[in-house]
């Protein structure tokens, strides 16, 4: 049986440098009380000996792990990818180690990841919550460490939260299209349990109501339906009958799938059908086709704000609840236009 290699400890480095363990500990933390010569000597020895800091032991001594758990559904949506990257960079700027945990849109996995963050002694959690409001509220109230919600809130909880005003975003998308004479709409919905989906859909419906359009002016395709047809490559069949002139998608990811499918089948965007998404990811990925979209002001940073909220909460655990709801902004990218078509499309209107 192979023997486990001896672990390099502070004592090992102290013996190598002929100094005390306390001096080594301070030197590895760049403490100003240690001379420059000793700092270089200790740190060089640590590198040569292959010293790896024992975070668990350190956290047990200090009560702090300097680790923040970032819990998110997935990273295949570019909106999340860029946001996570910004959060990680911001955490590192303040000396924290990010731990990325993925729930894959499962309430059960979300609970497991929260328990894992607690078991690893994370100092705090940044959470893209997925579960239903009732499930999430119960779960969050049971936690004993700082949690900052990002991208969506949870009704019934008094939690720090940084998000975009999704209701106004939905209203803005619907208002923009109704003012361009559109009167028949398709909405591609997001996950039914999360607050951002609920609020965006409410905002769209309100905008259509204010435009005095009937309730059947909006057809809704569910999150489950759009995901299934993406997997089966049957998006065009789902879109029929195409008796609408405008599409609003819960996010840009869905909007791009639909826009590409329509263009491949001869539909012109926006001459035949206008499309508006959410997140405005083409601003961060300029190689993507332009897509009109709802997002937040470009001079604001969700990542910087959520990390600032977390630092505030770590410094003052009993401070009042912090909420920052960014305003929704419409970004025109040329996929939305005035509606000139006064007739209803049917399945026989498919482009050759």
KOLVEX-580569 format. One line per 5 residues: number of its first residue (from 0); their letters; for each residue x, y, z of N, C-alpha, C. Coordinates in steps of 0.02 Angstrom, whole numbers, always signed. Example, Ala and Ser with C-alpha at 12.3 -4.5 7.8 and 13.67 -1.06 7.14 Angstrom:
<recs>
0 = as = +660,-284,+390,+615,-225,+390,+660,-165,+390; +642,-112,+354,+684,-53,+357,+645,+2,+394
</recs>
This chain:
<recs>
0 = xxxxx = +43,-60,+0,+0,+0,+0,+44,+62,+0; +29,+109,-45,+69,+170,-50,+55,+215,+10; +108,+244,+36,+100,+290,+93,+81,+359,+68; +39,+393,+106,+20,+461,+89,+80,+506,+100; +92,+554,+55,+149,+599,+64,+140,+642,+126
5 = xxxxx = +197,+657,+158,+194,+700,+217,+171,+770,+198; +124,+797,+236,+98,+863,+221,+147,+917,+246; +160,+966,+204,+203,+1021,+223,+162,+1069,+268; +186,+1079,+328,+149,+1121,+376,+189,+1185,+391; +158,+1229,+431,+193,+1289,+452,+255,+1271,+493
10 = xxxxx = +250,+1217,+531,+307,+1195,+571,+365,+1174,+526; +348,+1140,+470,+400,+1118,+422,+438,+1179,+395; +401,+1230,+376,+432,+1291,+349,+472,+1326,+403; +445,+1328,+465,+480,+1361,+521,+548,+1328,+534; +549,+1261,+534,+612,+1225,+545,+661,+1238,+488
15 = xxxxx = +634,+1242,+426,+677,+1254,+368,+707,+1325,+370; +670,+1373,+395,+693,+1443,+397,+724,+1462,+464; +722,+1415,+512,+749,+1429,+579,+715,+1489,+611; +648,+1487,+611,+609,+1540,+644,+547,+1508,+675; +506,+1548,+708,+448,+1521,+743,+389,+1509,+694
20 = xxxxx = +343,+1465,+716,+283,+1452,+677,+241,+1515,+669; +239,+1556,+722,+200,+1618,+719,+228,+1666,+667; +296,+1669,+663,+327,+1713,+612,+309,+1689,+542; +310,+1623,+531,+291,+1595,+465,+219,+1612,+449; +175,+1603,+498,+104,+1617,+486,+93,+1690,+466
25 = xxxxx = +127,+1735,+502,+120,+1807,+486,+150,+1823,+418; +208,+1792,+402,+241,+1806,+339,+199,+1783,+280; +165,+1726,+287,+124,+1700,+232,+61,+1742,+222; +45,+1784,+272,-11,+1829,+265,+12,+1900,+247; +77,+1907,+231,+106,+1973,+213,+96,+2024,+268
30 = xxxxx = +102,+2002,+330,+92,+2047,+386,+147,+2100,+388; +129,+2163,+398,+176,+2219,+395,+226,+2218,+452; +213,+2178,+504,+259,+2175,+561,+321,+2133,+545; +319,+2096,+491,+375,+2052,+472,+419,+2089,+422; +485,+2085,+432,+532,+2120,+389,+528,+2093,+317
35 = xxxxx = +547,+2135,+270,+545,+2116,+200,+589,+2055,+187; +647,+2052,+218,+693,+1996,+208,+663,+1931,+232; +630,+1933,+291,+599,+1873,+318,+539,+1852,+275; +501,+1901,+252,+444,+1885,+207,+468,+1846,+147; +521,+1871,+114,+546,+1838,+54,+573,+1769,+70
40 = xxxxx = +608,+1763,+126,+638,+1699,+145,+583,+1646,+158; +532,+1665,+196,+477,+1618,+214,+437,+1600,+152; +419,+1649,+113,+377,+1636,+55,+414,+1594,+2; +479,+1606,-5,+519,+1565,-52,+522,+1493,-27; +532,+1485,+38,+535,+1417,+66,+468,+1381,+57
45 = xxxxx = +413,+1417,+68,+347,+1387,+59,+337,+1363,-13; +359,+1403,-61,+354,+1383,-131,+398,+1322,-146; +459,+1322,-122,+506,+1267,-136,+483,+1202,-104; +455,+1207,-45,+433,+1147,-9,+365,+1122,-32; +329,+1164,-70,+263,+1144,-95,+208,+1152,-43
50 = xxxxx = +213,+1204,-3,+162,+1215,+49,+95,+1234,+18; +42,+1202,+42,-27,+1218,+22,-65,+1235,+85; -94,+1294,+85,-130,+1319,+145,-189,+1273,+161; -196,+1254,+223,-252,+1214,+246,-310,+1261,+265; -354,+1272,+217,-408,+1320,+228,-455,+1298,+284
55 = xxxxx = -466,+1232,+289,-512,+1208,+341,-484,+1223,+410; -420,+1207,+420,-389,+1220,+485,-388,+1295,+500; -373,+1334,+448,-371,+1407,+457,-440,+1434,+476; -492,+1408,+443,-560,+1432,+458,-582,+1412,+527; -559,+1354,+550,-576,+1333,+619,-543,+1378,+670
60 = xxxxx = -482,+1402,+655,-446,+1446,+701,-476,+1516,+702; -491,+1541,+641,-512,+1611,+636,-588,+1620,+635; -624,+1567,+620,-697,+1573,+613,-717,+1599,+545; -669,+1607,+500,-683,+1631,+433,-646,+1589,+382; -681,+1571,+328,-650,+1531,+275,-628,+1573,+216
65 = xxxxx = -653,+1636,+212,-641,+1680,+155,-665,+1648,+90; -715,+1606,+96,-744,+1572,+38,-818,+1592,+32; -838,+1609,-29,-908,+1628,-42,-937,+1578,-93; -993,+1548,-76,-1026,+1502,-122,-1071,+1542,-170; -1063,+1531,-234,-1106,+1561,-285,-1148,+1504,-313
70 = xxxxx = -1212,+1503,-298,-1255,+1447,-317,-1301,+1469,-373; -1297,+1434,-429,-1332,+1454,-490,-1361,+1393,-525; -1411,+1404,-568,-1443,+1348,-602,-1395,+1313,-651; -1365,+1352,-696,-1322,+1324,-748,-1282,+1382,-777; -1237,+1366,-824,-1194,+1418,-853,-1199,+1420,-929
75 = xxxxx = -1246,+1383,-959,-1248,+1382,-1033,-1281,+1444,-1061; -1320,+1481,-1021,-1347,+1545,-1043,-1292,+1598,-1036; -1271,+1631,-1091,-1217,+1680,-1087,-1229,+1735,-1035; -1292,+1752,-1023,-1307,+1802,-971,-1277,+1781,-905; -1287,+1718,-886,-1259,+1693,-824,-1183,+1688,-827
80 = xxxxx = -1158,+1666,-884,-1085,+1657,-892,-1048,+1721,-878; -1069,+1776,-909,-1035,+1840,-899,-1046,+1866,-829; -1105,+1856,-802,-1120,+1881,-735,-1078,+1844,-683; -1073,+1777,-690,-1032,+1738,-644,-959,+1760,-647; -935,+1771,-709,-865,+1792,-718,-852,+1858,-682
85 = xxxxx = -899,+1905,-688,-891,+1970,-654,-894,+1962,-578; -938,+1918,-553,-943,+1908,-481,-879,+1877,-454; -853,+1827,-489,-790,+1794,-468,-733,+1845,-464; -727,+1887,-516,-674,+1937,-517,-682,+1987,-459; -744,+2007,-446,-757,+2055,-392,-742,+2024,-324
90 = xxxxx = -760,+1961,-314,-746,+1928,-250,-670,+1922,-238; -634,+1905,-291,-561,+1898,-284,-528,+1965,-268; -556,+2019,-296,-530,+2086,-281,-532,+2100,-206; -582,+2072,-173,-591,+2084,-101,-564,+2027,-59; -524,+1983,-90,-490,+1931,-51,-531,+1869,-36
95 = xxxxx = -586,+1858,-72,-628,+1800,-60,-619,+1747,-115; -624,+1685,-95,-618,+1629,-142,-689,+1608,-163; -706,+1612,-228,-773,+1593,-251,-778,+1517,-258; -834,+1490,-236,-849,+1419,-245,-913,+1415,-287; -907,+1391,-349,-965,+1388,-395,-1001,+1322,-386
100 = xxxxx = -1065,+1325,-372,-1107,+1266,-364,-1168,+1272,-410; -1186,+1217,-444,-1239,+1219,-493,-1298,+1175,-471; -1359,+1200,-480,-1418,+1163,-459,-1453,+1127,-516; -1437,+1146,-578,-1469,+1116,-637,-1545,+1118,-632; -1570,+1175,-608,-1642,+1189,-605,-1680,+1138,-564
105 = xxxxx = -1650,+1113,-510,-1682,+1063,-467,-1686,+1089,-396; -1746,+1089,-368,-1755,+1110,-299,-1715,+1066,-251; -1715,+1000,-264,-1679,+953,-221,-1603,+967,-223; -1577,+979,-284,-1506,+994,-290,-1489,+1061,-259; -1536,+1109,-265,-1526,+1174,-234,-1516,+1167,-159
110 = xxxxx = -1557,+1126,-127,-1551,+1113,-56,-1484,+1080,-40; -1464,+1033,-82,-1400,+998,-71,-1341,+1047,-76; -1344,+1093,-124,-1290,+1141,-133,-1286,+1190,-75; -1343,+1210,-49,-1344,+1254,+9,-1314,+1219,+70; -1331,+1155,+79,-1303,+1117,+135,-1228,+1108,+126
115 = xxxxx = -1207,+1098,+63,-1135,+1090,+49,-1097,+1155,+67; -1126,+1212,+48,-1095,+1276,+64,-1088,+1285,+139; -1139,+1264,+176,-1136,+1268,+249,-1082,+1221,+277; -1080,+1160,+250,-1032,+1110,+275,-960,+1130,+261; -949,+1169,+208,-882,+1191,+191,-864,+1257,+225
120 = xxxxx = -907,+1279,+271,-895,+1340,+311,-888,+1402,+268; -928,+1407,+215,-928,+1468,+174,-948,+1527,+218; -917,+1584,+206,-933,+1645,+244,-1000,+1674,+222; -1020,+1661,+161,-1083,+1688,+135,-1102,+1654,+70; -1163,+1669,+46,-1189,+1637,-14,-1219,+1691,-59
125 = xxxxx = -1202,+1687,-123,-1237,+1726,-175,-1280,+1676,-213; -1345,+1687,-213,-1392,+1636,-236,-1437,+1660,-292; -1435,+1624,-348,-1484,+1631,-402,-1538,+1579,-386; -1588,+1599,-348,-1636,+1551,-322,-1679,+1522,-379; -1695,+1458,-373,-1734,+1424,-426,-1803,+1402,-402
130 = xxxxx = -1808,+1379,-341,-1869,+1346,-320,-1930,+1391,-315; -1987,+1360,-300,-2049,+1397,-291,-2042,+1445,-233; -2084,+1496,-232,-2080,+1547,-180,-2088,+1515,-110; -2135,+1470,-103,-2147,+1438,-38,-2086,+1396,-17; -2060,+1357,-64,-2002,+1315,-49,-1941,+1358,-31
135 = xxxxx = -1929,+1409,-72,-1870,+1451,-63,-1873,+1490,+2; -1932,+1518,+17,-1940,+1558,+78,-1926,+1516,+140; -1952,+1455,+142,-1940,+1411,+199,-1866,+1393,+204; -1836,+1378,+147,-1766,+1359,+146,-1721,+1416,+169; -1733,+1476,+143,-1690,+1533,+158,-1695,+1555,+230
140 = xxxxx = -1756,+1549,+258,-1764,+1570,+329,-1726,+1524,+377; -1709,+1463,+354,-1675,+1416,+397,-1599,+1425,+396; -1573,+1466,+351,-1501,+1474,+345,-1473,+1519,+399; -1410,+1506,+419,-1380,+1543,+474,-1319,+1584,+452; -1313,+1597,+387,-1257,+1638,+363,-1284,+1687,+311
145 = xxxxx = -1247,+1740,+296,-1272,+1790,+249,-1286,+1762,+180; -1345,+1779,+153,-1365,+1758,+85,-1387,+1821,+48; -1360,+1830,-11,-1381,+1885,-55,-1414,+1855,-116; -1476,+1874,-129,-1511,+1850,-189,-1493,+1894,-248; -1482,+1864,-305,-1465,+1902,-365,-1508,+1879,-423
150 = xxxxx = -1527,+1928,-464,-1565,+1916,-526,-1639,+1905,-514; -1658,+1885,-454,-1729,+1874,-438,-1739,+1871,-363; -1796,+1896,-341,-1810,+1895,-270,-1854,+1836,-251; -1872,+1833,-188,-1917,+1780,-163,-1969,+1814,-119; -2033,+1816,-141,-2086,+1845,-100,-2091,+1810,-32
155 = xxxxx = -2104,+1849,+19,-2111,+1820,+86,-2047,+1813,+125; -1992,+1841,+97,-1929,+1839,+134,-1901,+1909,+141; -1867,+1922,+196,-1833,+1985,+206,-1759,+1972,+193; -1741,+1971,+128,-1673,+1953,+108,-1643,+2009,+66; -1578,+2019,+74,-1541,+2064,+29,-1549,+2039,-42
160 = xxxxx = -1561,+2086,-89,-1574,+2065,-157,-1552,+2118,-207; -1520,+2095,-261,-1501,+2138,-317,-1532,+2108,-380; -1573,+2146,-415,-1607,+2119,-473,-1628,+2176,-519; -1658,+2159,-575,-1686,+2208,-622,-1761,+2210,-610; -1791,+2267,-623,-1864,+2273,-616,-1897,+2234,-674
165 = xxxxx = -1911,+2170,-661,-1937,+2127,-714,-2007,+2146,-736; -2047,+2170,-689,-2115,+2192,-709,-2111,+2249,-759; -2070,+2299,-744,-2062,+2355,-790,-2031,+2332,-856; -1986,+2282,-852,-1956,+2255,-913,-2008,+2224,-959; -2053,+2184,-930,-2106,+2154,-969,-2153,+2207,-998
170 = xxxxx = -2169,+2256,-956,-2214,+2310,-979,-2181,+2349,-1035; -2116,+2363,-1029,-2080,+2401,-1079,-2079,+2365,-1146; -2069,+2299,-1145,-2069,+2260,-1207,-2138,+2262,-1240; -2190,+2250,-1199,-2258,+2251,-1227,-2278,+2320,-1252; -2260,+2372,-1214,-2277,+2440,-1234,-2242,+2459,-1299
175 = xxxxx = -2179,+2442,-1306,-2141,+2458,-1367,-2176,+2428,-1428; -2198,+2366,-1423,-2227,+2332,-1480,-2299,+2356,-1494; -2338,+2369,-1443,-2406,+2394,-1455,-2404,+2463,-1487; -2355,+2503,-1467,-2349,+2570,-1497,-2327,+2567,-1571; -2300,+2509,-1591,-2282,+2499,-1661,-2338,+2462,-1698
180 = xxxxx = -2399,+2464,-1670,-2460,+2438,-1702,-2465,+2362,-1702; -2425,+2328,-1662,-2434,+2255,-1656,-2493,+2241,-1610; -2531,+2190,-1629,-2590,+2174,-1589,-2597,+2099,-1577; -2552,+2058,-1605,-2554,+1986,-1595,-2483,+1962,-1576; -2478,+1931,-1518,-2412,+1917,-1488,-2403,+1844,-1469
185 = xxxxx = -2339,+1825,-1468,-2319,+1761,-1440,-2269,+1775,-1385; -2279,+1743,-1327,-2230,+1750,-1272,-2200,+1682,-1257; -2133,+1678,-1257,-2096,+1618,-1239,-2078,+1624,-1165; -2109,+1584,-1123,-2104,+1593,-1051,-2041,+1562,-1022; -2023,+1585,-962,-1967,+1558,-925,-1991,+1507,-874
190 = xxxxx = -1947,+1485,-829,-1966,+1436,-777,-2025,+1462,-736; -2079,+1424,-731,-2141,+1450,-701,-2137,+1467,-627; -2086,+1440,-592,-2084,+1450,-519,-2046,+1511,-497; -2007,+1542,-543,-1963,+1595,-519,-1995,+1664,-530; -1976,+1709,-485,-2008,+1775,-482,-1998,+1816,-545
195 = xxxxx = -1940,+1810,-577,-1927,+1851,-637,-1975,+1833,-693; -1990,+1768,-702,-2038,+1747,-753,-2108,+1774,-738; -2128,+1766,-676,-2196,+1788,-657,-2204,+1863,-668; -2154,+1902,-648,-2159,+1975,-654,-2155,+1998,-727; -2112,+1967,-766,-2108,+1987,-837,-2174,+1974,-873
200 = xxxxx = -2203,+1917,-861,-2267,+1901,-894,-2322,+1948,-871; -2323,+1965,-807,-2372,+2013,-782,-2365,+2080,-816; -2302,+2102,-824,-2290,+2167,-856,-2313,+2167,-929; -2300,+2114,-965,-2322,+2109,-1035,-2398,+2112,-1039; -2432,+2073,-997,-2505,+2073,-997,-2534,+2141,-981
205 = xxxxx = -2502,+2176,-935,-2526,+2243,-917,-2519,+2291,-976; -2463,+2286,-1011,-2452,+2330,-1069,-2505,+2317,-1123; -2522,+2254,-1134,-2573,+2238,-1184,-2642,+2261,-1161; -2654,+2256,-1096,-2717,+2280,-1068,-2723,+2355,-1076; -2668,+2392,-1063,-2669,+2465,-1071,-2678,+2485,-1144
210 = xxxxx = -2660,+2441,-1191,-2670,+2455,-1262,-2739,+2433,-1285; -2782,+2411,-1237,-2851,+2391,-1251,-2855,+2331,-1298; -2807,+2285,-1290,-2808,+2224,-1329,-2844,+2168,-1291; -2877,+2123,-1326,-2913,+2069,-1292,-2865,+2019,-1260; -2891,+1978,-1215,-2849,+1930,-1179,-2817,+1878,-1225
215 = xxxxx = -2851,+1863,-1281,-2823,+1813,-1327,-2773,+1843,-1376; -2752,+1906,-1365,-2701,+1937,-1408,-2632,+1907,-1393; -2625,+1872,-1337,-2560,+1844,-1317,-2565,+1769,-1311; -2526,+1734,-1351,-2519,+1662,-1345,-2454,+1648,-1306; -2457,+1601,-1260,-2399,+1587,-1217,-2375,+1516,-1229
220 = xxxxx = -2310,+1509,-1242,-2278,+1444,-1247,-2239,+1433,-1182; -2251,+1377,-1150,-2222,+1365,-1083,-2148,+1349,-1088; -2115,+1356,-1031,-2044,+1341,-1024,-2030,+1267,-1042; -2073,+1223,-1020,-2064,+1152,-1034,-2071,+1138,-1109; -2119,+1171,-1142,-2129,+1161,-1214,-2069,+1185,-1255
225 = xxxxx = -2044,+1244,-1240,-1989,+1271,-1281,-1926,+1230,-1270; -1913,+1207,-1209,-1854,+1166,-1196,-1859,+1099,-1232; -1918,+1069,-1231,-1928,+1005,-1265,-1917,+1010,-1340; -1943,+1064,-1370,-1937,+1071,-1443,-1865,+1090,-1463; -1829,+1125,-1419,-1758,+1139,-1432,-1719,+1073,-1434
230 = xxxxx = -1732,+1030,-1386,-1698,+965,-1383,-1715,+922,-1444; -1778,+925,-1467,-1801,+884,-1522,-1794,+917,-1590; -1769,+979,-1590,-1761,+1018,-1652,-1828,+1023,-1690; -1880,+1038,-1653,-1947,+1045,-1683,-1977,+1114,-1667; -1935,+1165,-1664,-1958,+1231,-1644,-2010,+1258,-1693
235 = xxxxx = -2000,+1250,-1758,-2047,+1278,-1807,-2117,+1251,-1797; -2123,+1186,-1784,-2189,+1157,-1773,-2223,+1189,-1712; -2183,+1203,-1660,-2212,+1234,-1600,-2236,+1304,-1614; -2203,+1340,-1658,-2221,+1409,-1672,-2286,+1415,-1712; -2305,+1363,-1748,-2367,+1366,-1787,-2428,+1357,-1742
240 = xxxxx = -2483,+1388,-1760,-2494,+1432,-1817,-2463,+1501,-1805; -2431,+1527,-1856,-2399,+1593,-1850,-2450,+1646,-1868; -2493,+1659,-1820,-2547,+1709,-1828,-2534,+1770,-1783; -2470,+1784,-1773,-2448,+1840,-1732,-2394,+1877,-1770; -2381,+1939,-1751,-2330,+1979,-1785,-2272,+1998,-1740
245 = xxxxx = -2276,+1980,-1675,-2223,+1998,-1628,-2212,+1942,-1577; -2148,+1931,-1562,-2129,+1880,-1512,-2088,+1913,-1457; -2106,+1898,-1395,-2067,+1919,-1338,-2042,+1855,-1304; -1977,+1850,-1293,-1948,+1791,-1261,-1924,+1807,-1191; -1931,+1760,-1146,-1910,+1769,-1076,-1836,+1788,-1072
250 = xxxxx = -1795,+1761,-1117,-1724,+1779,-1118,-1698,+1778,-1190; -1639,+1805,-1199,-1610,+1808,-1266,-1593,+1739,-1293; -1577,+1693,-1248,-1561,+1625,-1270,-1619,+1595,-1310; -1680,+1600,-1283,-1738,+1575,-1320,-1751,+1616,-1382; -1742,+1682,-1377,-1754,+1726,-1434,-1710,+1708,-1494
255 = xxxxx = -1646,+1692,-1480,-1601,+1674,-1535,-1620,+1608,-1567; -1640,+1559,-1527,-1663,+1495,-1556,-1721,+1507,-1604; -1768,+1549,-1583,-1828,+1561,-1624,-1812,+1603,-1685; -1772,+1656,-1675,-1755,+1699,-1731,-1717,+1660,-1785; -1670,+1619,-1765,-1632,+1579,-1814,-1677,+1530,-1851
260 = xxxxx = -1724,+1499,-1814,-1770,+1452,-1846,-1814,+1486,-1897; -1841,+1544,-1879,-1885,+1581,-1925,-1846,+1603,-1987; -1787,+1629,-1978,-1747,+1652,-2035,-1729,+1594,-2081; -1713,+1536,-2052,-1697,+1478,-2092,-1756,+1453,-2133; -1816,+1472,-2112,-1877,+1451,-2148,-1908,+1509,-2187
265 = xxxxx = -1869,+1560,-2202,-1890,+1612,-2249,-1926,+1671,-2219; -1933,+1674,-2154,-1966,+1732,-2123,-1914,+1788,-2115; -1936,+1849,-2126,-1893,+1907,-2119,-1904,+1939,-2050; -1848,+1953,-2018,-1849,+1986,-1952,-1819,+2055,-1961; -1855,+2109,-1949,-1921,+2114,-1917,-1979,+2126,-1966
270 = xxxxx = -1966,+2122,-2033,-2019,+2140,-2081,-2081,+2096,-2073; -2071,+2030,-2063,-2128,+1986,-2054,-2146,+1977,-1981; -2096,+1969,-1938,-2108,+1958,-1867,-2055,+1997,-1827; -2078,+2035,-1778,-2032,+2070,-1732,-2015,+2024,-1673; -1954,+2030,-1649,-1932,+1988,-1592,-1896,+2031,-1541
275 = xxxxx = -1914,+2022,-1477,-1882,+2057,-1421,-1864,+2006,-1367; -1803,+2009,-1342,-1782,+1963,-1289,-1769,+2000,-1224; -1736,+1966,-1178,-1715,+1995,-1114,-1642,+1976,-1102; -1602,+2022,-1079,-1532,+2014,-1057,-1482,+2052,-1101; -1499,+2065,-1165,-1456,+2103,-1210,-1385,+2075,-1210
280 = xxxxx = -1378,+2010,-1222,-1313,+1978,-1221,-1269,+1996,-1281; -1300,+2022,-1335,-1258,+2040,-1393,-1213,+2099,-1377; -1227,+2136,-1324,-1182,+2191,-1305,-1115,+2164,-1278; -1116,+2104,-1249,-1055,+2072,-1224,-1026,+2023,-1274; -1066,+2002,-1323,-1044,+1954,-1373,-1059,+1983,-1442
285 = xxxxx = -1017,+2030,-1465,-1032,+2067,-1527,-1033,+2024,-1589; -1009,+1962,-1585,-1013,+1918,-1643,-1083,+1887,-1652; -1126,+1896,-1602,-1195,+1872,-1609,-1235,+1920,-1654; -1285,+1894,-1689,-1329,+1939,-1727,-1363,+1989,-1681; -1376,+2050,-1704,-1411,+2099,-1662,-1480,+2072,-1641
290 = xxxxx = -1500,+2089,-1581,-1565,+2068,-1554,-1590,+2122,-1507; -1647,+2151,-1523,-1678,+2200,-1478,-1696,+2166,-1413; -1682,+2199,-1357,-1686,+2164,-1293,-1696,+2212,-1235; -1720,+2184,-1180,-1728,+2220,-1117,-1671,+2201,-1070; -1640,+2250,-1038,-1588,+2236,-989,-1586,+2294,-939
295 = xxxxx = -1530,+2304,-907,-1521,+2359,-859,-1470,+2408,-887; -1463,+2467,-857,-1417,+2518,-883,-1345,+2492,-885; -1309,+2506,-938,-1242,+2481,-947,-1191,+2513,-900; -1210,+2568,-868,-1164,+2599,-820,-1175,+2572,-749; -1217,+2521,-742,-1228,+2488,-678,-1199,+2418,-680
300 = xxxxx = -1180,+2391,-623,-1151,+2324,-620,-1186,+2282,-567; -1220,+2229,-589,-1251,+2183,-542,-1199,+2150,-497; -1142,+2131,-527,-1089,+2096,-490,-1061,+2140,-434; -1043,+2201,-450,-1014,+2245,-400,-1064,+2259,-344; -1127,+2268,-362,-1178,+2284,-312,-1190,+2225,-266
305 = xxxxx = -1194,+2164,-294,-1209,+2106,-252,-1150,+2091,-205; -1088,+2100,-228,-1030,+2089,-184,-1028,+2143,-130; -1044,+2205,-149,-1046,+2258,-98,-1098,+2243,-45; -1156,+2219,-65,-1209,+2200,-17,-1184,+2145,+30; -1147,+2096,+0,-1122,+2041,+40,-1071,+2065,+91
310 = xxxxx = -1025,+2108,+70,-975,+2135,+116,-1008,+2175,+172; -1060,+2214,+154,-1097,+2252,+205,-1128,+2205,+256; -1157,+2150,+231,-1191,+2103,+275,-1141,+2066,+320; -1082,+2050,+293,-1031,+2016,+333,-1004,+2062,+388; -999,+2127,+371,-974,+2176,+420,-1025,+2192,+473
315 = xxxxx = -1089,+2197,+452,-1142,+2214,+499,-1201,+2167,+489; -1199,+2108,+520,-1251,+2057,+510,-1322,+2081,+525; -1330,+2129,+569,-1397,+2152,+589,-1420,+2215,+553; -1385,+2235,+501,-1404,+2296,+464,-1471,+2285,+430; -1508,+2340,+414,-1572,+2333,+379,-1564,+2298,+311
320 = xxxxx = -1618,+2268,+288,-1617,+2232,+224,-1599,+2280,+167; -1556,+2256,+122,-1533,+2296,+65,-1566,+2271,+1; -1600,+2316,-34,-1632,+2299,-97,-1610,+2349,-150; -1587,+2325,-207,-1571,+2369,-263,-1602,+2339,-326; -1656,+2371,-349,-1691,+2348,-408,-1672,+2394,-467
325 = xxxxx = -1630,+2369,-511,-1607,+2409,-567,-1665,+2425,-614; -1666,+2484,-643,-1719,+2500,-692,-1710,+2459,-756; -1766,+2443,-788,-1765,+2407,-851,-1755,+2457,-908; -1714,+2437,-957,-1699,+2479,-1015,-1710,+2439,-1078; -1741,+2470,-1128,-1750,+2438,-1194,-1691,+2456,-1239
330 = xxxxx = -1661,+2405,-1270,-1605,+2416,-1316,-1627,+2398,-1387; -1629,+2446,-1430,-1650,+2436,-1500,-1592,+2409,-1541; -1602,+2351,-1570,-1549,+2320,-1611,-1575,+2300,-1681; -1635,+2324,-1699,-1658,+2313,-1767,-1701,+2251,-1779; -1722,+2217,-1725,-1765,+2158,-1735,-1838,+2173,-1717
335 = xxxxx = -1853,+2237,-1705,-1922,+2259,-1691,-1938,+2316,-1739; -1998,+2312,-1770,-2017,+2364,-1819,-2092,+2374,-1817; -2115,+2427,-1848,-2187,+2442,-1852,-2222,+2386,-1890; -2282,+2370,-1868,-2321,+2317,-1900,-2365,+2348,-1954; -2355,+2326,-2016,-2396,+2348,-2073,-2446,+2295,-2093
340 = xxxxx = -2438,+2234,-2067,-2479,+2178,-2088,-2545,+2177,-2048; -2600,+2187,-2081,-2664,+2188,-2048,-2702,+2123,-2053; -2673,+2074,-2088,-2707,+2009,-2095,-2675,+1958,-2049; -2710,+1905,-2036,-2684,+1851,-1995,-2646,+1802,-2038; -2585,+1783,-2015,-2550,+1729,-2048,-2584,+1663,-2030
345 = xxxxx = -2578,+1614,-2072,-2601,+1546,-2057,-2545,+1498,-2073; -2556,+1434,-2059,-2505,+1385,-2074,-2488,+1383,-2149; -2534,+1404,-2191,-2521,+1402,-2263,-2478,+1461,-2284; -2463,+1507,-2236,-2420,+1564,-2253,-2346,+1549,-2248; -2328,+1485,-2238,-2258,+1467,-2231,-2219,+1491,-2292
350 = xx = -2157,+1514,-2278,-2114,+1537,-2333,-2086,+1477,-2370; -2081,+1487,-2435,-2052,+1434,-2476,-1976,+1433,-2466
</recs>
